[in-house]
């Protein structure tokens, strides 16, 4: 499939602006291998699967609406508060949502109020609410679809300028998805980038920790080392890359303790 054909398919996914997410590849159909980015009024896509050649970039027009929106964000990024939709309900009202939390080791973080997790009845998603601890305001949310007909699998509500954080431990680990951040929170503070891109706005949230691990999913190990290099170049002295054989959300507390601390 040539570039023009790929572009039409990718545009047809209707990914919201200012979003980066991993989804199932629409070209080779492999699970969670397709990275799509709509930041800065552009569009880029890449499939990590070895047999798939899908990749490309497209830059949209910087029209007046884009310029005004960018200017407004730069003037005051904290002026707007994310309004939690009425469709977000208590997560225990849906059996599929509860199963997802148990299967992905998130239940305890929700039960102990480390994570604010809801169920979106309109989109059939488990939703992880993002809060800026410095202001106490919700800045967005990330929803994970609960059936194969919900597309894209991961959906960003609001802004992703504040990372999702779960836990209050002295060491932290940077991960891709919110479920993994919840799964590690008995042992380390989990910080989810909600993708593989470290935004400039994220960096101020990474400073208080004794050790800062980077443990993106296995197929993004190279990206982990890129982020480590970037942070070290900006003065971070406590960066440790932790290559994975599987997503952290599939490990229980004892396994995570063994993985990071050998106990």
GIWOGI-V148069 format. One record per backbone hydrogen bond with DSSP energy under -1.0 kcal/mol. NH is the residue of the N-H (numbers start at 0). CO is the residue of the C=O. Records with the same first field share a line. If there is no record, write none. Layout:
BEGIN
NH=CO / CO
END
This chain:
BEGIN
5=1
6=2
7=3
8=4
9=5
10=6
11=7
12=9
13=10
17=37
20=35
22=33
24=29
28=24
33=22
34=45
35=20
36=43
37=18
41=38
42=57
43=36
44=55
45=34
46=53
47=32
51=48
55=44
57=42
59=40
62=60
66=62
67=63
68=64
69=65
70=66
71=67
72=68
73=69
74=70
75=71
81=137
87=84
88=118
92=89
93=90
97=93
98=94
99=95
100=96
101=97
102=98
103=99
104=101
105=100
106=100
109=105
110=106
111=107
112=109
113=108
114=108
117=126
118=88
119=124
120=86
123=119
124=119
125=143
126=117
127=141
128=115
129=139
131=136
134=131
135=131
138=129
139=129
140=156
141=127
142=154
143=125
144=152
145=123
149=146
154=142
156=140
158=138
163=191
165=189
171=210
172=188
173=212
174=190
180=176
181=177
182=178
183=179
184=181
186=183
187=183
188=170
189=165
190=172
191=163
192=174
193=175
194=175
201=198
204=201
205=202
209=169
211=237
212=171
213=239
214=173
219=216
220=217
223=219
224=220
225=221
226=222
227=223
228=224
229=225
230=226
231=227
232=228
234=231
235=230
239=211
241=213
249=246
250=247
255=251
256=252
257=253
258=254
259=255
260=256
261=257
END
